[in-house]
Protein backbone atom coordinates (compact mmCIF):
# COMPACT_ATOMS: atom_id res chain seq x y z
CA UNK A 1 0.00 0.00 0.00
CA UNK A 2 1.42 3.39 -1.01
CA UNK A 3 1.82 6.01 1.70
CA UNK A 4 0.77 9.53 0.74
CA UNK A 5 2.80 12.25 2.43
CA UNK A 6 0.62 14.93 3.98
CA UNK A 7 0.95 18.45 2.62
CA UNK A 8 2.34 20.88 5.15
CA UNK A 9 0.05 23.89 4.97
CA UNK A 10 0.78 27.19 6.75
CA UNK A 11 -1.80 27.98 9.43
CA UNK A 12 -4.77 30.31 8.97
CA UNK A 13 -5.65 32.35 5.91
CA UNK A 14 -2.01 32.24 4.80
CA UNK A 15 -2.37 28.51 4.27
CA UNK A 16 -5.46 29.06 2.13
CA UNK A 17 -3.60 31.53 -0.10
CA UNK A 18 -0.59 29.22 -0.21
CA UNK A 19 -2.71 26.31 -1.40
CA UNK A 20 -4.52 28.38 -4.02
CA UNK A 21 -1.21 29.58 -5.41
CA UNK A 22 0.17 26.03 -5.57
CA UNK A 23 -3.01 24.75 -7.19
CA UNK A 24 -2.98 27.46 -9.85
CA UNK A 25 0.70 26.76 -10.59
CA UNK A 26 0.10 23.00 -10.81
CA UNK A 27 -2.92 23.44 -13.11
CA UNK A 28 -0.99 25.83 -15.34
CA UNK A 29 1.98 23.45 -15.39
CA UNK A 30 -0.22 20.51 -16.37
CA UNK A 31 -1.75 22.53 -19.22
CA UNK A 32 1.71 23.48 -20.51
CA UNK A 33 2.89 19.88 -20.33
CA UNK A 34 -0.18 18.72 -22.22
CA UNK A 35 0.43 21.36 -24.89
CA UNK A 36 4.05 20.19 -25.17
CA UNK A 37 2.81 16.62 -25.42
CA UNK A 38 0.53 17.47 -28.35
CA UNK A 39 3.38 19.14 -30.24
CA UNK A 40 5.75 16.26 -29.57
CA UNK A 41 3.20 13.69 -30.71
CA UNK A 42 2.53 15.62 -33.92
CA UNK A 43 6.23 15.77 -34.78
CA UNK A 44 6.68 12.13 -33.76
CA UNK A 45 3.89 11.08 -36.16
CA UNK A 46 5.49 13.04 -39.00
CA UNK A 47 8.85 11.43 -38.40
CA UNK A 48 7.28 7.98 -38.07
CA UNK A 49 5.94 8.37 -41.63
CA UNK A 50 9.44 9.39 -42.74
CA UNK A 51 10.84 6.25 -41.08
CA UNK A 52 8.33 4.12 -42.98
CA UNK A 53 8.94 5.77 -46.35
CA UNK A 54 12.74 5.82 -46.06
CA UNK A 55 12.71 2.19 -44.95
CA UNK A 56 10.66 1.21 -47.98
CA UNK A 57 12.99 3.20 -50.25
CA UNK A 58 15.98 1.52 -48.66
CA UNK A 59 14.62 -1.98 -49.17
CA UNK A 60 13.56 -1.23 -52.75
CA UNK A 61 16.96 0.36 -53.47
CA UNK A 62 18.84 -2.67 -52.16
CA UNK A 63 16.77 -5.02 -54.32
CA UNK A 64 17.38 -2.86 -57.38
CA UNK A 65 21.12 -2.60 -56.63
CA UNK A 66 21.49 -6.35 -56.16
CA UNK A 67 19.74 -6.97 -59.46
CA UNK A 68 22.09 -4.68 -61.35
CA UNK A 69 25.13 -6.03 -59.53
CA UNK A 70 24.20 -9.56 -60.62
CA UNK A 71 23.84 -8.36 -64.21
CA UNK A 72 27.22 -6.64 -64.02
CA UNK A 73 28.85 -9.78 -62.67
CA UNK A 74 27.30 -11.90 -65.41
CA UNK A 75 28.36 -9.42 -68.09
CA UNK A 76 31.89 -8.58 -66.98
CA UNK A 77 32.81 -11.18 -64.39
CA UNK A 78 33.61 -10.90 -60.71
CA UNK A 79 36.89 -9.13 -61.41
CA UNK A 80 35.14 -6.20 -63.08
CA UNK A 81 32.83 -5.89 -60.05
CA UNK A 82 35.79 -5.83 -57.65
CA UNK A 83 37.49 -3.20 -59.76
CA UNK A 84 34.39 -1.04 -59.50
CA UNK A 85 34.80 -0.53 -55.77
CA UNK A 86 34.94 3.18 -54.86
CA UNK A 87 38.30 4.74 -54.07
CA UNK A 88 37.20 6.18 -50.71
CA UNK A 89 34.51 6.00 -48.05
CA UNK A 90 31.20 7.82 -48.10
CA UNK A 91 30.64 10.58 -45.57
CA UNK A 92 27.45 11.45 -43.71
CA UNK A 93 26.51 14.95 -42.57
CA UNK A 94 23.72 15.38 -40.02
CA UNK A 95 21.55 18.50 -39.77
CA UNK A 96 19.98 18.91 -36.33
CA UNK A 97 16.64 20.35 -35.28
CA UNK A 98 14.92 20.96 -31.96
CA UNK A 99 11.29 20.63 -30.92
CA UNK A 100 10.20 21.66 -27.42
CA UNK A 101 13.78 21.39 -26.19
CA UNK A 102 14.45 17.98 -27.77
CA UNK A 103 17.37 17.86 -30.23
CA UNK A 104 17.30 15.23 -32.97
CA UNK A 105 18.73 14.66 -36.48
CA UNK A 106 16.39 16.35 -38.92
CA UNK A 107 18.28 15.59 -42.13
CA UNK A 108 21.11 13.31 -43.18
CA UNK A 109 23.18 13.96 -46.29
CA UNK A 110 25.33 11.18 -47.69
CA UNK A 111 28.26 12.21 -49.88
CA UNK A 112 30.12 9.72 -52.08
CA UNK A 113 33.65 9.87 -53.53
CA UNK A 114 33.77 11.15 -57.08
CA UNK A 115 34.90 9.20 -60.12
CA UNK A 116 36.92 10.19 -63.14
CA UNK A 117 36.03 9.30 -66.73
CA UNK A 118 38.47 6.38 -66.75
CA UNK A 119 37.38 4.80 -63.47
CA UNK A 120 36.77 1.07 -63.08
CA UNK A 121 33.02 1.52 -62.70
CA UNK A 122 32.78 3.37 -66.01
CA UNK A 123 34.96 0.80 -67.77
CA UNK A 124 32.89 -2.02 -66.25
CA UNK A 125 29.93 -1.30 -68.46
CA UNK A 126 26.42 0.06 -68.14
CA UNK A 127 25.24 -2.62 -65.70
CA UNK A 128 28.00 -1.80 -63.22
CA UNK A 129 27.30 1.91 -63.55
CA UNK A 130 23.62 1.29 -62.85
CA UNK A 131 24.54 -0.95 -59.90
CA UNK A 132 26.76 1.74 -58.41
CA UNK A 133 24.01 4.37 -58.78
CA UNK A 134 21.45 2.03 -57.21
CA UNK A 135 23.71 1.27 -54.26
CA UNK A 136 24.27 4.98 -53.73
CA UNK A 137 20.52 5.57 -53.72
CA UNK A 138 20.07 2.69 -51.27
CA UNK A 139 22.83 4.03 -49.00
CA UNK A 140 21.28 7.49 -49.09
CA UNK A 141 17.89 6.05 -48.11
CA UNK A 142 19.51 3.99 -45.35
CA UNK A 143 21.14 7.08 -43.88
CA UNK A 144 17.87 9.02 -43.98
CA UNK A 145 16.10 6.04 -42.41
CA UNK A 146 18.64 5.82 -39.58
CA UNK A 147 18.40 9.56 -38.88
CA UNK A 148 14.59 9.50 -38.84
CA UNK A 149 14.60 6.45 -36.58
CA UNK A 150 16.97 8.18 -34.14
CA UNK A 151 14.73 11.26 -34.18
CA UNK A 152 11.61 9.20 -33.44
CA UNK A 153 13.35 7.50 -30.53
CA UNK A 154 14.52 10.81 -29.06
CA UNK A 155 11.06 12.35 -29.34
CA UNK A 156 9.45 9.16 -28.05
CA UNK A 157 11.54 9.24 -24.89
CA UNK A 158 10.64 12.88 -24.24
CA UNK A 159 6.98 12.18 -25.03
CA UNK A 160 6.89 9.38 -22.46
CA UNK A 161 8.56 11.54 -19.80
CA UNK A 162 6.23 14.48 -20.50
CA UNK A 163 3.16 12.24 -20.38
CA UNK A 164 4.29 10.85 -17.03
CA UNK A 165 4.82 14.32 -15.54
CA UNK A 166 1.44 15.59 -16.79
CA UNK A 167 -0.28 12.47 -15.48
CA UNK A 168 1.38 12.86 -12.07
CA UNK A 169 0.05 16.41 -11.83
CA UNK A 170 -3.48 15.60 -13.02
CA UNK A 171 -3.95 12.35 -11.11
CA UNK A 172 -1.98 12.92 -7.92
CA UNK A 173 -0.68 16.39 -7.09
CA UNK A 174 -3.67 18.49 -8.22
CA UNK A 175 -6.26 16.24 -6.46
CA UNK A 176 -4.18 16.37 -3.28
CA UNK A 177 -4.02 20.15 -3.45
CA UNK A 178 -7.75 20.29 -4.15
CA UNK A 179 -8.47 18.09 -1.13
CA UNK A 180 -6.13 20.09 1.09
CA UNK A 181 -7.71 23.35 -0.07
CA UNK A 182 -11.21 22.07 0.65
CA UNK A 183 -10.16 20.77 4.08
CA UNK A 184 -8.42 24.02 4.94
CA UNK A 185 -11.41 26.09 3.83
CA UNK A 186 -13.76 23.86 5.86
CA UNK A 187 -11.50 24.14 8.90
CA UNK A 188 -11.39 27.92 8.65
CA UNK A 189 -15.17 28.10 8.21
CA UNK A 190 -15.73 25.93 11.27
CA UNK A 191 -13.21 27.95 13.26
CA UNK A 192 -14.84 31.24 12.29
CA UNK A 193 -18.27 29.81 13.09
CA UNK A 194 -17.07 28.63 16.50
CA UNK A 195 -15.46 32.00 17.20
CA UNK A 196 -18.69 33.75 16.18
CA UNK A 197 -20.69 31.56 18.54
CA UNK A 198 -18.22 32.31 21.34
CA UNK A 199 -18.42 36.05 20.69
CA UNK A 200 -22.20 35.97 20.71
CA UNK A 201 -22.18 33.88 23.88
CA UNK A 202 -19.71 36.24 25.53
CA UNK A 203 -21.76 39.26 24.47
CA UNK A 204 -24.92 37.64 25.79
CA UNK A 205 -23.25 36.72 29.07
CA UNK A 206 -21.91 40.26 29.48
CA UNK A 207 -25.33 41.74 28.80
CA UNK A 208 -26.96 39.40 31.28
CA UNK A 209 -24.35 40.29 33.90
CA UNK A 210 -24.98 43.99 33.36
CA UNK A 211 -28.74 43.55 33.73
CA UNK A 212 -28.27 41.56 36.93
CA UNK A 213 -26.14 44.30 38.45
CA UNK A 214 -28.86 46.81 37.74
C-alpha positions in Angstrom: 0.0 0.0 0.0 1.4 3.4 -1.0 1.8 6.0 1.7 0.8 9.5 0.7 2.8 12.3 2.4 0.6 14.9 4.0 0.9 18.5 2.6 2.3 20.9 5.2 0.0 23.9 5.0 0.8 27.2 6.8 -1.8 28.0 9.4 -4.8 30.3 9.0 -5.6 32.3 5.9 -2.0 32.2 4.8 -2.4 28.5 4.3 -5.5 29.1 2.1 -3.6 31.5 -0.1 -0.6 29.2 -0.2 -2.7 26.3 -1.4 -4.5 28.4 -4.0 -1.2 29.6 -5.4 0.2 26.0 -5.6 -3.0 24.7 -7.2 -3.0 27.5 -9.9 0.7 26.8 -10.6 0.1 23.0 -10.8 -2.9 23.4 -13.1 -1.0 25.8 -15.3 2.0 23.5 -15.4 -0.2 20.5 -16.4 -1.7 22.5 -19.2 1.7 23.5 -20.5 2.9 19.9 -20.3 -0.2 18.7 -22.2 0.4 21.4 -24.9 4.0 20.2 -25.2 2.8 16.6 -25.4 0.5 17.5 -28.4 3.4 19.1 -30.2 5.8 16.3 -29.6 3.2 13.7 -30.7 2.5 15.6 -33.9 6.2 15.8 -34.8 6.7 12.1 -33.8 3.9 11.1 -36.2 5.5 13.0 -39.0 8.9 11.4 -38.4 7.3 8.0 -38.1 5.9 8.4 -41.6 9.4 9.4 -42.7 10.8 6.3 -41.1 8.3 4.1 -43.0 8.9 5.8 -46.3 12.7 5.8 -46.1 12.7 2.2 -44.9 10.7 1.2 -48.0 13.0 3.2 -50.3 16.0 1.5 -48.7 14.6 -2.0 -49.2 13.6 -1.2 -52.7 17.0 0.4 -53.5 18.8 -2.7 -52.2 16.8 -5.0 -54.3 17.4 -2.9 -57.4 21.1 -2.6 -56.6 21.5 -6.4 -56.2 19.7 -7.0 -59.5 22.1 -4.7 -61.4 25.1 -6.0 -59.5 24.2 -9.6 -60.6 23.8 -8.4 -64.2 27.2 -6.6 -64.0 28.8 -9.8 -62.7 27.3 -11.9 -65.4 28.4 -9.4 -68.1 31.9 -8.6 -67.0 32.8 -11.2 -64.4 33.6 -10.9 -60.7 36.9 -9.1 -61.4 35.1 -6.2 -63.1 32.8 -5.9 -60.1 35.8 -5.8 -57.6 37.5 -3.2 -59.8 34.4 -1.0 -59.5 34.8 -0.5 -55.8 34.9 3.2 -54.9 38.3 4.7 -54.1 37.2 6.2 -50.7 34.5 6.0 -48.0 31.2 7.8 -48.1 30.6 10.6 -45.6 27.4 11.5 -43.7 26.5 14.9 -42.6 23.7 15.4 -40.0 21.6 18.5 -39.8 20.0 18.9 -36.3 16.6 20.3 -35.3 14.9 21.0 -32.0 11.3 20.6 -30.9 10.2 21.7 -27.4 13.8 21.4 -26.2 14.4 18.0 -27.8 17.4 17.9 -30.2 17.3 15.2 -33.0 18.7 14.7 -36.5 16.4 16.4 -38.9 18.3 15.6 -42.1 21.1 13.3 -43.2 23.2 14.0 -46.3 25.3 11.2 -47.7 28.3 12.2 -49.9 30.1 9.7 -52.1 33.6 9.9 -53.5 33.8 11.2 -57.1 34.9 9.2 -60.1 36.9 10.2 -63.1 36.0 9.3 -66.7 38.5 6.4 -66.8 37.4 4.8 -63.5 36.8 1.1 -63.1 33.0 1.5 -62.7 32.8 3.4 -66.0 35.0 0.8 -67.8 32.9 -2.0 -66.2 29.9 -1.3 -68.5 26.4 0.1 -68.1 25.2 -2.6 -65.7 28.0 -1.8 -63.2 27.3 1.9 -63.5 23.6 1.3 -62.9 24.5 -1.0 -59.9 26.8 1.7 -58.4 24.0 4.4 -58.8 21.5 2.0 -57.2 23.7 1.3 -54.3 24.3 5.0 -53.7 20.5 5.6 -53.7 20.1 2.7 -51.3 22.8 4.0 -49.0 21.3 7.5 -49.1 17.9 6.0 -48.1 19.5 4.0 -45.3 21.1 7.1 -43.9 17.9 9.0 -44.0 16.1 6.0 -42.4 18.6 5.8 -39.6 18.4 9.6 -38.9 14.6 9.5 -38.8 14.6 6.4 -36.6 17.0 8.2 -34.1 14.7 11.3 -34.2 11.6 9.2 -33.4 13.4 7.5 -30.5 14.5 10.8 -29.1 11.1 12.4 -29.3 9.4 9.2 -28.1 11.5 9.2 -24.9 10.6 12.9 -24.2 7.0 12.2 -25.0 6.9 9.4 -22.5 8.6 11.5 -19.8 6.2 14.5 -20.5 3.2 12.2 -20.4 4.3 10.9 -17.0 4.8 14.3 -15.5 1.4 15.6 -16.8 -0.3 12.5 -15.5 1.4 12.9 -12.1 0.1 16.4 -11.8 -3.5 15.6 -13.0 -3.9 12.4 -11.1 -2.0 12.9 -7.9 -0.7 16.4 -7.1 -3.7 18.5 -8.2 -6.3 16.2 -6.5 -4.2 16.4 -3.3 -4.0 20.2 -3.4 -7.8 20.3 -4.1 -8.5 18.1 -1.1 -6.1 20.1 1.1 -7.7 23.3 -0.1 -11.2 22.1 0.7 -10.2 20.8 4.1 -8.4 24.0 4.9 -11.4 26.1 3.8 -13.8 23.9 5.9 -11.5 24.1 8.9 -11.4 27.9 8.6 -15.2 28.1 8.2 -15.7 25.9 11.3 -13.2 28.0 13.3 -14.8 31.2 12.3 -18.3 29.8 13.1 -17.1 28.6 16.5 -15.5 32.0 17.2 -18.7 33.7 16.2 -20.7 31.6 18.5 -18.2 32.3 21.3 -18.4 36.0 20.7 -22.2 36.0 20.7 -22.2 33.9 23.9 -19.7 36.2 25.5 -21.8 39.3 24.5 -24.9 37.6 25.8 -23.3 36.7 29.1 -21.9 40.3 29.5 -25.3 41.7 28.8 -27.0 39.4 31.3 -24.3 40.3 33.9 -25.0 44.0 33.4 -28.7 43.6 33.7 -28.3 41.6 36.9 -26.1 44.3 38.5 -28.9 46.8 37.7 
